Amino acid sequence: MAHFESSAELDALVGHVVVLDLKSSYVCLGTLEVIDPLFFVVIDADLHDFRDSSATREVYVYDSARLGIRRNRARVLVRRDEVVALTRFADIAES
């Protein structure tokens, strides 16, 4: 297994509801349970594919912050190398 360095800022997000913006047409919202060298493990998750939606990423995430997460996965593993941004759900800006 590859060496894996921890980050205090990243570790502080474990147990919090987060938004993972992916390189692809997906976004994942849910509680960050585990961080390992290859994956972010998210529970009570909404894994949303924007190819199946008319909403933009920003509108979908903002609506989820206002209306609640639409859980469609009990647990999902998201490849760390696919994530371009990781945000605490509580930090979603209202506009």
C-alpha positions in Angstrom: 0.0 0.0 0.0 1.2 3.5 -0.8 2.4 5.9 1.9 -0.3 8.2 2.9 0.1 11.5 4.8 -2.7 12.9 6.8 -3.7 16.6 6.8 -5.1 18.3 9.9 -7.5 20.3 7.8 -8.7 17.2 6.0 -8.9 15.1 9.1 -11.1 17.9 10.8 -13.8 17.2 8.1 -14.3 13.6 9.2 -17.8 13.3 10.8 -19.1 16.4 9.0 -21.5 16.6 6.1 -19.5 17.6 3.0 -19.7 18.3 -0.7 -17.2 16.5 -3.0 -17.1 18.1 -6.4 -15.7 15.6 -8.9 -13.8 16.0 -12.2 -16.6 14.2 -13.9 -20.3 15.1 -14.1 -20.9 13.9 -10.5 -21.2 15.6 -7.1 -21.3 13.7 -3.8 -23.0 15.1 -0.7 -23.0 13.3 2.7 -21.1 12.6 5.9 -17.4 12.0 5.5 -16.8 8.8 7.4 -13.2 7.8 6.5 -10.2 9.1 4.5 -7.8 6.5 3.3 -5.0 6.7 0.7 -7.3 6.0 -2.3 -10.9 6.9 -1.2 -13.1 9.2 0.7 -15.8 7.1 2.3 -19.1 9.0 2.5 -22.2 7.7 4.3 -25.9 8.8 4.0 -24.8 10.1 0.6 -26.4 11.7 -2.5 -24.3 10.8 -5.5 -25.7 13.0 -8.2 -25.0 12.7 -12.0 -25.7 16.0 -13.8 -26.2 14.2 -17.1 -29.6 13.2 -15.6 -30.5 16.7 -14.5 -31.2 20.1 -15.9 -29.7 21.8 -12.7 -26.2 23.2 -12.7 -23.8 22.0 -10.0 -24.1 25.3 -8.1 -27.9 25.3 -8.1 -28.1 21.6 -7.1 -25.8 22.0 -4.2 -27.4 25.2 -3.0 -30.9 23.6 -3.2 -29.6 20.7 -1.2 -28.3 23.1 1.4 -31.8 24.7 1.6 -34.0 21.6 1.2 -31.8 18.8 2.5 -29.7 16.0 1.0 -31.5 13.5 -1.2 -29.9 10.4 0.2 -29.5 7.6 -2.5 -26.6 5.7 -1.1 -26.0 4.3 2.4 -22.2 4.3 1.8 -20.1 5.3 -1.2 -16.3 5.2 -1.8 -15.2 8.2 -3.9 -11.7 8.1 -5.5 -9.6 10.8 -4.0 -7.9 11.5 -7.4 -11.4 12.3 -8.8 -12.1 15.1 -6.3 -11.4 18.7 -7.3 -13.0 20.3 -4.2 -14.1 19.3 -0.8 -16.3 21.7 1.1 -18.1 21.5 4.5 -21.8 21.5 3.8 -22.3 24.2 6.5 -20.0 26.5 4.4 -22.3 26.5 1.4 -22.8 30.2 0.7 -26.4 31.5 0.6 -27.0 33.8 -2.3 
